Amino acid sequence: MSILKNIDLEKKANVYFDGKVTSRSFVDKEGERKSLGIMMPGTYNFGTAAAELMEIIDGECEVKLKDSNEWKTYSATETFLVPANSSFDIKVKTLTDYCCSYLK
C-alpha cells in the first residue's frame, strides 16, 4: 500500500549512523507499530528486540542475518524477516526506502 490512512505518526525522526539511516515511527489503524525510513549507501548492523518484517519499497541491499553466513539481495517489493532478539548486517547498494513492521 503506498498511502497510509488513519495513522498516529511520531514527529521526531529516528536517526542512526550519523544521519545515513533515518525513519519515522507510526501506529497503523490496526494498532501495529511500524516505521518508514531511508538508508543511504553503506554497511550497517541493526539489533532487534521484537521480530521485524522489513519491506524494501525502493532501492537495493544485501542482508545477512545473525546466524547465517549467506548474503541475500533484496530490491523493491521484496521482504525479509528478522527474528526477535537478533541482529542483521545490511549493505545498502543504492538509496533504499523501507518499511519495518514490528511483529508480536
C-alpha positions in Angstrom: 0.0 0.0 0.0 1.5 3.3 -1.0 -0.9 5.6 1.0 -1.3 5.1 4.7 -4.5 6.4 6.3 -5.6 6.8 9.9 -2.2 6.5 11.5 -0.6 8.0 14.5 2.8 9.4 13.4 5.6 10.2 15.7 7.1 13.6 14.6 10.6 13.0 15.9 12.9 11.1 13.5 14.9 8.1 14.5 18.5 8.9 13.2 21.2 6.3 13.0 24.8 6.2 11.7 25.4 9.9 11.5 22.2 10.5 9.6 22.8 7.9 6.9 19.7 5.9 8.1 16.5 7.7 9.3 13.0 6.6 10.0 9.7 7.8 11.4 7.6 5.6 13.7 3.9 5.2 13.5 1.0 3.1 14.6 -1.4 1.9 11.9 -5.2 1.7 12.1 -4.9 -1.9 13.3 -2.7 -0.8 16.2 0.5 -2.3 14.7 3.8 -0.3 15.3 5.9 0.3 12.2 8.5 2.7 10.8 9.2 4.2 7.4 12.7 5.1 6.5 15.5 5.8 4.1 19.0 4.2 4.1 21.9 5.8 2.3 24.5 3.5 0.6 26.8 1.9 3.2 27.1 -1.1 5.5 25.2 -1.2 8.8 24.4 -3.5 11.7 21.0 -3.5 13.4 19.8 -5.3 16.5 16.2 -6.4 17.1 14.1 -6.7 20.2 10.9 -7.7 18.5 10.8 -9.8 15.3 10.8 -7.5 12.3 9.4 -7.7 8.8 11.4 -5.5 6.5 9.8 -4.4 3.2 12.1 -2.8 0.6 10.0 -0.2 -1.1 12.7 1.0 -3.4 16.4 0.5 -3.8 18.7 -2.5 -3.4 20.5 -4.0 -0.5 22.2 -7.2 0.6 21.3 -8.7 4.0 23.0 -11.3 6.3 21.1 -12.5 9.3 22.9 -13.1 12.6 23.1 -16.9 12.4 23.8 -17.0 8.6 26.9 -16.8 6.5 24.9 -16.0 3.4 24.2 -12.6 2.0 20.9 -12.3 0.1 19.9 -9.4 -2.2 16.6 -7.6 -1.8 15.1 -4.9 -4.0 11.8 -3.1 -4.5 8.7 -5.1 -3.3 10.7 -7.8 -1.6 10.7 -8.5 2.1 12.8 -10.3 4.7 12.1 -11.4 8.3 14.5 -10.8 11.2 13.9 -12.9 14.4 13.4 -11.3 17.8 16.4 -10.7 19.9 18.7 -11.0 17.0 20.6 -8.8 14.5 21.4 -8.4 10.8 24.0 -6.8 8.7 22.9 -4.8 5.7 24.9 -3.5 2.7 22.9 -0.8 1.1 23.8 -0.6 -2.6 21.5 2.3 -3.7 19.4 4.8 -1.7 16.9 2.4 -0.1 13.3 3.2 1.0 11.9 0.7 3.5 9.0 -0.1 5.9 9.7 -2.0 9.0 6.8 -3.8 10.8 7.4 -4.9 14.4 5.9 -8.3 14.9 4.3 -9.6 18.1 
